């Protein structure tokens, strides 16, 4: 529950799973970048919500309707499940592989990697 930032891919706009979600939610919007922006924004909202309320990717007490309402897209949870980015259970939602990409340990790994990368660049310049 670190809450201050989340890890997202810079090429998420073109990820095949994003295209699949856009196609399912708004088939006529596949070529409309604003629809992809909405989907990527909804992903950020979803992953931010998980980051704020769990350390392990398990959102106890949430169901598909609660997440759909939080994101503002009907059917959102089901589409995330269809592409493997969410598991819907009776009284909870699970974000698969959350600890690889979210939470304190993933953030620490990302910050360490960035710091080491900057250090290597400085060494090369000298």
C-alpha atoms as one frame of an Amber mdcrd trajectory, in Angstrom:
protein
   0.000   0.000   0.000   2.665   2.475  -0.991   0.237   4.790  -2.750   2.568
   7.358  -4.255   3.182   5.923  -7.733   2.485   2.855  -9.836   4.497   1.153
 -12.554   2.995   1.325 -16.062   4.407   0.423 -19.466   5.243   3.295 -21.785
   3.806   1.288 -24.718   0.588   0.299 -22.943  -1.477   2.171 -25.576  -0.585
  -0.452 -28.178  -0.566  -3.552 -25.972  -2.673  -6.339 -27.537  -4.672  -6.710
 -24.318  -5.593  -3.014 -24.414  -6.705  -3.380 -28.033  -8.789  -6.421 -27.040
 -10.433  -4.497 -24.167 -11.179  -1.532 -26.446 -12.664  -3.884 -29.053 -14.916
  -5.483 -26.448 -16.043  -2.309 -24.686 -16.354  -0.037 -27.703 -15.927  -1.941
 -31.008 -16.380   1.206 -33.098 -13.641   2.941 -31.063 -10.699   0.715 -31.998
  -9.245   3.439 -34.197 -10.260   6.264 -31.861  -7.289   7.167 -29.669  -9.570
   8.832 -27.124 -11.149   5.435 -26.391  -7.705   3.941 -25.834  -6.905   6.885
 -23.557 -10.006   6.101 -21.523  -9.049   2.427 -21.264  -5.462   3.239 -20.228
  -6.819   5.733 -17.696  -9.161   3.068 -16.355  -6.210   0.678 -16.046  -4.313
   3.298 -14.087  -7.349   3.797 -11.837  -7.696   0.029 -11.329  -4.024  -0.548
 -10.543  -3.882   2.569  -8.343  -6.878   1.333  -6.382  -5.167  -2.016  -5.839
  -1.936  -0.303  -4.870  -3.709   1.899  -2.337  -5.706  -0.873  -0.670  -3.572
  -4.004  -0.769  -0.005  -5.238  -0.515  -0.676  -8.509  -2.314  -3.164  -7.659
  -5.080  -6.186  -9.094  -3.270  -9.036  -6.626  -2.877 -11.230  -8.154  -0.183
 -14.792  -6.847  -0.207 -14.645  -5.674  -3.819 -16.719  -7.282  -6.511 -17.002
  -6.652 -10.235 -19.778  -4.094  -9.787 -17.738  -2.081  -7.268 -14.738  -1.919
  -9.604 -16.909  -1.081 -12.615 -18.396   1.802 -10.620 -14.990   3.009  -9.418
 -13.697   3.096 -12.988 -16.907   4.261 -14.627 -17.055   1.574 -17.304 -19.774
  -1.076 -17.250 -18.331  -4.528 -17.882 -14.796  -3.363 -17.090 -14.031  -6.099
 -14.568 -15.176  -8.865 -16.898 -13.020  -7.542 -19.727  -9.983  -7.369 -17.431
 -10.646 -10.954 -16.434 -10.971 -11.955 -20.104  -7.423 -10.720 -20.814  -5.935
 -12.133 -17.594  -5.455  -8.861 -15.714  -8.073  -9.635 -13.028  -9.580 -12.614
 -11.252 -13.146 -12.168 -10.045 -14.207 -14.141  -6.987 -17.394 -13.919  -4.903
 -16.200 -11.448  -2.270 -12.894 -10.249  -3.655 -10.928  -9.301  -6.721  -7.382
 -10.448  -7.389  -4.831  -8.610  -9.522  -2.556 -11.403 -10.839   1.210 -10.866
 -10.566   0.570  -7.730  -8.482   3.697  -8.156  -6.384   5.847  -8.223  -9.546
   4.624  -4.800 -10.624   3.024  -3.131  -7.605   3.452  -2.761  -3.890   6.469
  -1.707  -1.890   8.875  -4.420  -3.041   8.256  -3.815  -6.748   8.694  -0.083
  -6.233  11.927  -0.630  -4.343  13.222  -2.868  -7.170  12.269  -0.275  -9.808
  13.876   2.569  -7.849  17.046   0.510  -7.290  17.252  -0.330 -10.994  16.798
   3.339 -11.951  19.419   4.459  -9.416  21.917   1.862 -10.683  21.220   2.888
 -14.271  21.927   6.535 -13.467  25.113   5.532 -11.645  26.297   3.513 -14.661
  25.652   6.484 -16.958  27.701   8.773 -14.714  30.584   6.293 -14.647  30.588
   6.066 -18.462  30.741   9.863 -18.779  33.870  10.108 -16.653
